[in-house]
Amino acid sequence: MLGKLIKLVEWILVGMFGIMAVLVFGNVVLRYGFNSGIVFSEEVSRFMFMWLTLIGALIVMKDHGHLGMSSVVEKFGERGQRVCRFLADSLTLICCLLLAHGTWKQMIIGMDDHAPVTGIPMGIIQSALFISSVGMALVLAYGIWRQLTGRMPKEELIPFSGSVGE
């Protein structure tokens, strides 16, 4: 079930990237070729880019694809690796929770503030950061729970540093 949801989100992100590329390219052609343009193109493209980046970061987090210090941590023994992983996940979890808390407050304020061209409430646009930070917090909390209950094998202590697609 979760795998299908992630695939759906990935396809939605691909679709958003395609729409964003068409809007930007079309606007450039119209602006320089015909001295006109798509009024909402820049605003919608910027909003889509925010969503792509933040939701994409959540997907990458689930796949352990973010940069890390694996070359340093792998030099420690298993106990040192467990301590490093626990500390890294715990500190990142705290940051994600702080980010979610602050973003929630900004979303509430932003619901009364609308984008100038499209009229979309800015709280909806800012919700991408809220979704991303809460999602990352859940991924991190699950990893910490697996560490504390002994369900995380030694092989998972250092996330694979190669290409996520491999």
C-alpha positions in Angstrom: 0.0 0.0 0.0 2.7 2.5 1.0 4.8 1.5 -2.1 1.8 2.3 -4.4 1.3 5.7 -2.6 4.9 6.6 -3.1 4.8 5.6 -6.8 1.7 7.8 -7.2 3.4 10.7 -5.5 6.5 10.2 -7.7 4.3 10.3 -10.8 2.6 13.4 -9.5 6.0 15.1 -9.1 7.0 14.1 -12.6 3.7 15.6 -13.9 4.3 18.8 -12.0 7.8 19.0 -13.4 6.4 18.6 -16.9 3.8 21.2 -16.4 6.4 23.6 -14.8 8.7 23.1 -17.8 6.0 23.7 -20.3 4.8 26.9 -18.5 8.3 28.3 -18.3 9.3 27.4 -21.8 6.0 28.6 -23.2 6.3 31.9 -21.3 9.8 32.4 -22.7 8.7 31.7 -26.2 5.7 34.0 -25.9 7.7 36.8 -24.2 10.6 36.9 -26.7 8.8 35.8 -29.8 5.4 37.5 -29.5 5.9 40.2 -26.9 3.2 38.6 -24.7 3.2 35.9 -22.0 1.2 33.7 -19.7 0.3 35.9 -16.7 0.2 33.2 -14.1 3.2 31.2 -15.4 5.9 32.6 -13.1 3.8 32.3 -10.0 2.5 28.8 -10.6 6.0 27.6 -11.7 7.5 29.0 -8.4 4.8 27.3 -6.3 5.3 24.0 -8.2 9.1 24.2 -7.7 8.5 24.6 -4.0 6.3 21.5 -3.9 8.7 19.5 -6.1 11.6 20.3 -3.9 10.0 19.7 -0.6 8.0 16.6 -1.4 10.9 15.3 -3.4 13.2 15.7 -0.3 10.7 13.6 1.6 10.8 10.8 -1.0 14.6 10.9 -1.0 14.6 10.8 2.8 12.6 7.6 2.7 15.1 6.1 0.3 18.1 7.3 2.5 19.4 9.3 -0.4 20.5 12.5 1.4 24.1 13.2 1.8 25.8 11.9 4.9 29.1 11.2 6.6 29.1 7.5 5.8 32.8 7.4 5.0 33.6 8.7 8.5 30.9 6.7 10.4 31.8 3.4 8.7 35.3 3.6 10.4 33.6 3.2 13.8 32.6 -0.1 15.2 29.0 -1.2 15.4 28.4 0.5 18.7 29.8 3.8 17.4 27.7 3.5 14.3 24.6 3.0 16.4 25.4 6.1 18.5 26.1 8.2 15.4 22.9 7.1 13.7 20.8 7.7 16.8 22.3 11.1 17.4 21.9 12.1 13.7 18.3 10.9 13.5 17.4 12.4 16.9 18.8 15.9 16.0 17.2 15.8 12.6 13.9 14.7 14.1 14.0 17.7 16.5 14.7 20.1 13.6 11.8 18.6 11.6 9.4 19.0 14.5 10.5 22.6 15.0 10.0 23.2 11.3 6.6 21.6 11.3 5.5 23.6 14.4 6.7 26.9 12.8 5.2 26.1 9.4 1.9 25.3 11.0 1.7 28.7 12.5 2.7 30.3 9.2 0.1 28.3 7.3 -2.6 29.6 9.6 -1.5 33.2 9.0 -1.0 32.5 5.3 -4.6 31.4 4.7 -5.6 35.1 4.9 -2.8 36.1 2.5 -3.4 35.4 -1.2 -1.0 35.1 -4.1 -1.2 38.3 -6.3 -2.0 36.7 -9.6 -3.6 33.3 -8.9 -5.3 34.2 -5.7 -4.2 30.9 -4.1 -4.0 31.2 -0.3 -0.3 31.3 0.7 -1.1 28.8 3.5 -1.8 26.2 0.9 1.5 26.9 -0.8 3.4 26.7 2.5 1.7 23.4 3.4 4.3 21.7 1.2 6.9 22.4 3.9 4.5 21.2 6.6 3.9 17.9 4.8 7.6 17.4 4.1 8.7 18.1 7.7 6.0 15.9 9.2 6.7 13.1 6.7 10.4 13.3 7.5 9.7 13.3 11.2 7.7 10.1 10.8 10.5 8.5 8.8 13.0 9.5 11.4 10.8 8.4 14.3 10.3 5.0 12.7 14.1 4.6 12.3 14.7 5.6 15.9 12.0 3.2 17.1 13.7 0.4 15.1 17.1 1.3 16.7 15.8 1.4 20.2 13.9 -1.9 19.8 16.8 -3.7 18.2 15.1 -4.2 14.9 17.7 -2.3 12.9 20.4 -4.6 11.6 24.0 -3.4 11.4 23.8 -3.2 7.6 21.2 -0.4 7.9 23.2 1.8 10.3 25.0 3.5 7.5 22.6 4.4 4.7 23.8 3.3 1.3 25.8 6.2 -0.2 25.4 5.1 -3.8 22.8 6.1 -6.3 19.3 5.7 -4.9 18.1 4.0 -8.1 20.6 1.2 -7.7 
